[in-house]
Amino acid sequence: MDLTTSNDRIRHVFGECRRVAPVLARVGDKWSVLVIMALIDGPCRFNALKRRIDGISQQMLTRVLKLLERDGMVTRTTYPTNPPQVEYALTELGLSLSEPVMALGSWVRGNIDRIEDARERYDGRVGAGPA
């Protein structure tokens, strides 16, 4: 393989990584994952979502929902009631993401003891705690 081909391939891979990284950051974010999981069973109103997701603030939930809506993962439906009711639901794209999210969660649950052991060994070696 010549150097030009190799360099072109590396540039292509890094270019794709730059394109993919922001989406991975969004869908891999702690709160985004929890919102997606909370919506798997169907549409949900804002306050019900907030109750389902322990520890999330109203401001953070609003922000995450807007970002997921922008990325096409969530739809927002406003009903003409008094006061207006707003419901959120996963789109087809959001539902397709739920399967890998659940698989990742399953992987973490299966390996959490090993991860925690590794953290303890590391922290004992370098005298550090969580970053």
C-alpha positions as semicolon CSV with decimal commas, in nm:
position;residue;x (nm);y (nm);z (nm)
1;M;0,000;0,000;0,000
2;D;0,147;0,336;-0,093
3;L;0,174;0,624;0,151
4;T;-0,073;0,845;-0,037
5;T;-0,346;0,582;-0,013
6;S;-0,275;0,530;0,356
7;N;-0,279;0,905;0,428
8;D;-0,601;0,945;0,229
9;R;-0,760;0,666;0,429
10;I;-0,649;0,821;0,759
11;R;-0,789;1,161;0,655
12;H;-1,117;0,995;0,558
13;V;-1,144;0,812;0,892
14;F;-1,068;1,127;1,093
15;G;-1,313;1,325;0,880
16;E;-1,586;1,072;0,953
17;C;-1,495;1,071;1,323
18;R;-1,535;1,449;1,337
19;R;-1,877;1,410;1,181
20;V;-1,987;1,123;1,407
21;A;-1,838;1,244;1,738
22;P;-2,097;1,516;1,814
23;V;-2,382;1,269;1,764
24;L;-2,213;1,009;1,984
25;A;-2,157;1,275;2,248
26;R;-2,528;1,363;2,239
27;V;-2,668;1,011;2,250
28;G;-2,402;0,895;2,496
29;D;-2,471;1,177;2,738
30;K;-2,599;1,062;3,078
31;W;-2,927;1,250;3,059
32;S;-2,997;1,174;2,692
33;V;-2,966;0,801;2,759
34;L;-3,207;0,827;3,053
35;V;-3,459;1,030;2,849
36;I;-3,445;0,776;2,566
37;M;-3,496;0,490;2,811
38;A;-3,786;0,673;2,979
39;L;-3,961;0,714;2,642
40;I;-3,915;0,355;2,520
41;D;-4,259;0,249;2,647
42;G;-4,437;0,532;2,468
43;P;-4,518;0,903;2,477
44;C;-4,485;1,089;2,804
45;R;-4,562;1,437;2,933
46;F;-4,286;1,661;3,064
47;N;-4,363;1,632;3,436
48;A;-4,406;1,254;3,413
49;L;-4,066;1,234;3,242
50;K;-3,913;1,448;3,515
51;R;-4,053;1,214;3,781
52;R;-3,918;0,907;3,596
53;I;-3,566;1,047;3,567
54;D;-3,431;1,077;3,919
55;G;-3,211;1,381;3,975
56;I;-3,270;1,568;3,649
57;S;-3,357;1,936;3,683
58;Q;-3,635;2,100;3,486
59;Q;-3,378;2,310;3,301
60;M;-3,165;2,008;3,207
61;L;-3,465;1,803;3,094
62;T;-3,582;2,092;2,875
63;R;-3,236;2,125;2,723
64;V;-3,195;1,752;2,655
65;L;-3,541;1,722;2,500
66;K;-3,470;2,016;2,267
67;L;-3,137;1,866;2,159
68;L;-3,288;1,522;2,101
69;E;-3,572;1,683;1,907
70;R;-3,319;1,875;1,697
71;D;-3,137;1,549;1,618
72;G;-3,463;1,383;1,514
73;M;-3,477;1,140;1,807
74;V;-3,780;1,288;1,984
75;T;-4,102;1,456;1,875
76;R;-4,284;1,720;2,076
77;T;-4,663;1,740;2,047
78;T;-4,860;2,026;2,200
79;Y;-5,229;1,967;2,270
80;P;-5,468;2,266;2,261
81;T;-5,594;2,232;2,617
82;N;-5,602;2,488;2,892
83;P;-5,330;2,485;3,010
84;P;-5,159;2,341;2,700
85;Q;-5,028;1,988;2,744
86;V;-4,701;1,882;2,585
87;E;-4,609;1,522;2,515
88;Y;-4,277;1,378;2,403
89;A;-4,221;1,056;2,212
90;L;-3,936;0,874;2,044
91;T;-3,930;0,894;1,667
92;E;-3,850;0,590;1,454
93;L;-3,488;0,707;1,466
94;G;-3,501;0,737;1,846
95;L;-3,657;0,393;1,878
96;S;-3,382;0,248;1,659
97;L;-3,129;0,394;1,902
98;S;-3,295;0,233;2,204
99;E;-3,171;-0,115;2,111
100;P;-2,797;-0,028;2,113
101;V;-2,852;0,183;2,427
102;M;-3,008;-0,115;2,604
103;A;-2,726;-0,341;2,479
104;L;-2,468;-0,098;2,616
105;G;-2,650;-0,086;2,950
106;S;-2,653;-0,464;2,959
107;W;-2,279;-0,471;2,888
108;V;-2,216;-0,225;3,174
109;R;-2,428;-0,429;3,417
110;G;-2,236;-0,743;3,318
111;N;-1,899;-0,573;3,371
112;I;-1,963;-0,320;3,649
113;D;-1,774;-0,521;3,913
114;R;-1,467;-0,542;3,689
115;I;-1,490;-0,170;3,611
116;E;-1,520;-0,076;3,979
117;D;-1,226;-0,304;4,067
118;A;-1,014;-0,141;3,797
119;R;-1,106;0,205;3,930
120;E;-1,007;0,108;4,284
121;R;-0,673;-0,032;4,165
122;Y;-0,605;0,279;3,959
123;D;-0,703;0,518;4,240
124;G;-0,485;0,323;4,484
125;R;-0,191;0,346;4,247
126;V;-0,216;0,716;4,159
127;G;-0,399;0,843;4,468
128;A;-0,680;0,993;4,266
129;G;-1,054;0,982;4,292
130;P;-1,323;1,034;4,030
131;A;-1,237;1,302;3,776
